[in-house]
Amino acid sequence: MKFEFDPTGGLAAYEPARAKVREFLAAELARGGFVPWKTTWTTFNKEFSQRAGAAGFIGMTWPRQYGGGDCSALERYVVIEEMLAAGAPCGAHWIADRQSGPQILRHGGERAKREILPRIARGECAFGIGMSEPDSGSDLAAVRTRADKVEGGWRINGSKIWTTNAHQADYLITLVRTAPAGDRRQDGLTQMITAMDQPGVTIRPILDLTGHREFNEVHFDNYFVPDDMLVGQPGQGWDMVTSELAFERSGPDRFLSAYQLLRALVDRVGKSPNREQAVQVGRLVAHLATLRRMSTAVASMLEAGRSPNVEAALIKDLGTAFEREIPEIARLVIDVEASRDDPQDKFSEALAQLVLTAPSFTLRGGTREVLRGVIARGLGLR
Ligand SMILES: Cc1cc2nc3c(=O)[nH]c(=O)nc-3n(C[C@H](O)[C@H](O)[C@H](O)COP(=O)(O)OP(=O)(O)OC[C@H]3O[C@@H](n4cnc5c(N)ncnc54)[C@H](O)[C@@H]3O)c2cc1C
């Protein structure tokens, strides 16, 4: 197998959408809706999401009957890359828009589609991902949270961990074991929509290095899920999780998390950088251009109905390594004390924030080592 990053027709056809989202973001900045170098696409801000929903920037590719915009995936790509590059706080709709909504659209029951998708598209309904468990991260097939069949639905018992935004989410899509593993450990897994306001669920905080609560532990104790809130059929969970990975791994969210710091770095070195600054910043900008080119190629392949999983894993591996490198290089080429509270110096503030958060970039959504295993297998090397 070889990598394929087919030249695309480009994104030029979507310039009107780019102009529209830029206008929206300029208005948000003018009203003080967010401070770019303090926020990223993971920052949870429901008011921002509701305004983005009202402007038609959530659920863009979904059918109109479910609140979507019937747009192409490439038009959505243009909109999200502008949001991310601006540092817009997309966290309240990101998971639902990128992942949970599309899964419900493809595999969910009619009630879930009718009740949930239009609320996501309006920016009113947030989702989290209930996959990882204390003994099951990279090895996702080891999940032990189980659901037992009861009259009219299923009862879940077990615990999830690292669940981003569970305390602010309306729902999780939760991966559970509904049948013993059998010959393949991946068999017997099922995805279910779990509402966070129902009895039988307890959410406990985990603070990150910045002292911020984004992660949680989620404990299910005899929690009831009605039959029509399954995503797909019992036992299809694994295939669904893996088939969605190319969407999750290849987007601009995998290389733009530190973009505001890169911008501040370019401003800081100015028009007369020393040699080291010119080399390092030039290298970062060249890598960014290459990653964007690869990512848009994968977006075109996805739009054409192809499954470029190995190419997507490569983008995530290279993209998240690139995001992590930006604060490292920034602090080497600029002599500055990083501070999380220096409104006079956005470079210093962005640097402090990124030094603390960047270590997680190569872990979330699958670690680099695991991705490299996927890439090696795709290339026939293992
Ligand atoms: C910011 C952030 C947000 C997250 N949000 C969520 C969320 O919303 N929902 C959710 O379910 N999870 C979430 N996670 C969890 C994330 O998916 C896991 O941390 C990740 O899959 C790794 O699992 P683990 O932490 O159990 O590490 P482990 O799987 O225990 O891995 C430990 C180390 O061993 C290495 N390793 C493991 N297996 C192999 C292998 N086969 N070959 C080579 N090396 C290997 C790993 O690369 C890693 O370095 C989040 C994580 C982060 C950092």
The ligand as an ORCA input file, in Angstrom:
! r2SCAN-3c Opt
* xyz 0 1
  C      -7.158     15.936     26.347
  C      -7.740     14.552     26.366
  C      -9.103     14.394     26.169
  C      -9.666     13.113     26.229
  N     -11.031     13.002     26.075
  C     -11.596     11.787     26.126
  C     -13.015     11.651     26.007
  O     -13.744     12.636     25.885
  N     -13.551     10.421     26.063
  C     -12.785      9.303     26.194
  O     -13.350      8.209     26.193
  N     -11.429      9.387     26.341
  C     -10.825     10.602     26.318
  N      -9.468     10.721     26.474
  C      -8.681      9.515     26.766
  C      -7.783      9.083     25.611
  O      -8.547      8.532     24.565
  C      -6.790      8.080     26.203
  O      -5.972      8.785     27.125
  C      -5.912      7.470     25.148
  O      -6.683      6.644     24.283
  C      -4.774      6.637     25.780
  O      -5.293      5.732     26.716
  P      -4.687      5.650     28.201
  O      -4.655      7.023     28.776
  O      -5.465      4.609     28.935
  O      -3.190      5.177     28.018
  P      -2.693      3.701     27.745
  O      -3.541      3.069     26.687
  O      -2.566      3.001     29.044
  O      -1.254      3.969     27.141
  C      -0.118      4.276     27.944
  C       1.095      4.355     27.047
  O       1.319      3.076     26.399
  C       1.357      3.218     24.994
  N       0.717      2.077     24.335
  C      -0.477      1.524     24.664
  N      -0.769      0.516     23.799
  C       0.256      0.447     22.916
  C       0.521     -0.379     21.774
  N      -0.334     -1.332     21.384
  N       1.678     -0.155     21.094
  C       2.559      0.801     21.481
  N       2.353      1.617     22.556
  C       1.216      1.448     23.258
  C       0.555      4.490     24.702
  O       0.957      5.081     23.482
  C       0.914      5.363     25.896
  O       2.144      6.028     25.683
  C      -8.858     11.965     26.445
  C      -7.483     12.141     26.637
  C      -6.928     13.409     26.617
  C      -5.453     13.551     26.877
*
